[in-house]
Amino acid sequence: MSETGFRIFNSVFSAGAELTYAVLLTAFFKPFIPSQGRKWRRLLIVFFVYILFEIVCNRAALLQGSFGLILTALLLAVSKWIDLEKPFVFLLTLLYFNARISSGLMVQSLYFIVERSVPYRLEPPEAVFLRAAFLVMLFLVSHAAMLAVMLYALQRQMRKQCMTLHRRELCYISLVPTAGILFGQVISRLLVEFKDGVLLQLYERHPAFLAVIPVLALLFYAGAYLTIAFQQGMAVLREEQSALYAEHQQTQAIRARIHEAEQFSTRIRQLKHEMRGHMTNIKALAGRGEYASLEDYIARMDESINDFELTLQTGNPVTDVIVNDIRRQSLDLGIRFQVEFHYPDPGAYDAFDVGIILQNLLQNAVEACGKVSAGERFIVLTGKRKGRLLSKRTHTKTRRTAALERE
């Protein structure tokens, strides 16, 4: 290979390397970009953003450490057009650079070993250029293959569980890959140095680093991978905890309803027993012609029977029972109770779920009023619907202070 041919090869090689890394980045983003609409357009945006990044970095006199910052800033700027949230775009870019630098350090040590294993002889310039082209091409192919495997492993793990990235979670996950990137930047500056016109290579001066640096690079990559897996496991545990809490709340609500049903059944039996005595008394008053006393007696019977009626009507049997039960508890405690809540259209919401929320909301209000000893206590339950959103609010206050206001 002539010198001119080597220069042409070098130009083509640089362009090919840029395209290779752009394709790998786009493939890494692909599973996470929504498929609604024209997905290929979003992928092209990622691809051309990377090409623009390479052009800017190659033509501008920039520090090597700023390369990742530029690409991250560009991808964050187009996050709206690729339909991804900015925290997730930031994480994907960070993981990409961590994998790229880690794989590069591992391949670099292998490349050094292969280069030293090939005997170097005084050869014509054409053979020297051909040997250099072969070794550079071997490095690119090896690096691209290892990077593709590492990105695929990360991609596969991240697809197992949907990740919700709040600020704290993003900081946790970003620590290890950021440290890996900084480590790679430092080592890259130390691999090759020129001192007094002499080329100094780190692996020649410190052969032990041939094993140490690849292992450290692999550990940084594995740390990022395991951090993601751990965070996903924590997300699963949080979901299970939420489901367990909801089941516990449902169980408590069912127990409360069973207790209410038992109390109601006991009152019915008492009323049945009392009605027999009432009928005997009514017959006796009617037989003696004491009709005025009979009217008073029947009026008192009506009052006792009214206790079994649901005074407040919300539009649903489940919520009727809950609201009236809390109303009776409030009145027994001397708490004024007011309701401006009406159950929404049937079928729009599950009555049992609404009942659980309503039960907890009102029970908290009663407990808050129970902690207040001075002043007039009252509970106001209101409900509003806006679109598909149903909002319930309790105002629990006294004349002097607000004991509870919860939504």
Secondary structure, 3 states (H helix, E strand, C coil): CCHHHHHHHHHHHHHHHHHHHHHHHHHHHHHHCCCCCCHHHHHHHHHHHHHHHHHHHHHCCCCHHHHHHHHHHHHHHCCCCCCCCHHHHHHHHHHHHHHHHHHHHHHHHHHHHHHHHCCCCCCCHHHHHHHHHHHHHHHHHHHHHHHHHHHHHHHHHHHHCCCCCCHHHHHHHHHHHHHHHHHHHHHHHHHEEEECCEEEEHHHHCCCHHHHHHHHHHHHHHHHHHHHHHHHHHHHHHHHHHHHHHHHHHHHHHHHHHHHHHHHHHHHHHHHHHHHHHHHHHHHHHHHCCHHHHHHHHHHHHHHHHCCCCCCCCCCHHHHHHHHHHHHHHHHCCCEEEEECCCCCCCCCCHHHHHHHHHHHHHHHHHHHHCCCCCCCEEEEEEEEECCEEEEEEEEECCCCEEEEEC
